[in-house]
Amino acid sequence: MPKMTATDAAISILYNEGVRHIFGIPGAGILPFYKSMKSHGQDQAHDRPPRGRGHPHGRRYARAINTVGVCAATSGPGASNFVTGLYTAQVDSIPILAITGQNVRAQLGREAFQAVDIAEICKPITKKSYCVKEPAMVPWVFPGGLPDHA
């Protein structure tokens, strides 16, 4: 059975759940995810300036078509810029799935450059918050799991 990368698995799950638009801005920590989006044909709506990070568009999209807004950001400041948007979404009951890149596992918890613990920061303002450290966690973390053919 051919192996699938964690990002390909996540994108495959999102695609099978009907996600066709992901809002955000690419950066080093999320580039593999963006590459997988491109290969699966998902629409990438990039947001400038960086402090916007896609969450306002994801919230508007979720409200406009009555679905979950999906947004993606790189690690560090990109991820921490999501916090205000996630809190706003929680207060306004807007369903948002926020995906961030992360520094390499060896640097987690060592105060490395752009290695903010975004999963812990977001726990008080989100329904669920995970830091995926193993590819096998992807089907468990993402809604819907992997399709039978993946």
Backbone hydrogen bonds, N-H to C=O, Kabsch-Sander energy under -0.5 kcal/mol:
donor,donor_aa,acceptor,acceptor_aa,energy
9,A,5,T,-2.5
10,A,6,A,-2.4
11,I,7,T,-2.6
12,S,8,D,-2.5
13,I,9,A,-2.3
14,L,10,A,-2.5
15,Y,11,I,-2.9
16,N,12,S,-2.4
17,E,13,I,-1.4
18,G,15,Y,-1.6
19,V,14,L,-2.6
20,R,18,G,-0.5
22,I,43,D,-2.3
23,F,70,V,-2.7
24,G,45,A,-2.4
25,I,72,A,-1.2
30,I,27,G,-2.0
31,L,27,G,-0.9
31,L,28,A,-0.7
33,F,30,I,-0.6
34,Y,30,I,-2.0
35,K,31,L,-2.5
36,S,32,P,-2.1
37,M,33,F,-2.3
38,K,34,Y,-2.2
39,S,35,K,-2.1
40,H,36,S,-1.5
41,G,37,M,-0.6
41,G,38,K,-1.0
42,Q,37,M,-2.2
43,D,20,R,-2.7
45,A,22,I,-2.3
45,A,43,D,-0.6
46,H,44,Q,-0.8
47,D,24,G,-1.8
52,G,49,P,-2.0
53,R,49,P,-0.7
55,H,52,G,-0.9
58,G,54,G,-2.7
59,R,55,H,-2.5
60,R,56,P,-2.3
61,Y,57,H,-2.8
62,A,58,G,-2.3
63,R,59,R,-2.2
64,A,60,R,-2.8
65,I,61,Y,-2.2
66,N,62,A,-0.7
67,T,62,A,-1.4
69,G,95,P,-2.5
71,C,97,L,-2.4
72,A,23,F,-2.6
73,A,99,I,-2.2
76,G,114,Q,-0.6
78,G,75,S,-1.5
80,S,76,G,-2.7
81,N,77,P,-1.9
82,F,79,A,-1.7
83,V,80,S,-1.1
85,G,81,N,-0.6
86,L,82,F,-2.7
87,Y,83,V,-2.4
88,T,84,T,-2.5
89,A,85,G,-2.4
90,Q,86,L,-2.3
91,V,87,Y,-2.5
92,D,88,T,-2.4
93,S,90,Q,-1.1
94,I,89,A,-2.9
97,L,69,G,-3.0
98,A,96,I,-0.6
99,I,71,C,-2.8
99,I,97,L,-0.5
101,G,73,A,-2.0
102,Q,29,G,-0.8
107,Q,104,V,-1.9
108,L,104,V,-0.6
108,L,105,R,-1.2
110,R,107,Q,-1.7
112,A,107,Q,-0.8
115,A,112,A,-1.9
118,I,116,V,-2.0
121,I,117,D,-2.0
122,C,118,I,-2.2
123,K,119,A,-0.8
125,I,122,C,-1.4
126,T,122,C,-0.7
126,T,123,K,-0.9
132,V,130,Y,-0.5
133,K,131,C,-0.6
137,M,134,E,-2.1
138,V,135,P,-1.6
140,W,137,M,-0.5
141,V,137,M,-2.4
142,F,138,V,-2.9
145,G,142,F,-1.1
150,A,147,P,-1.4
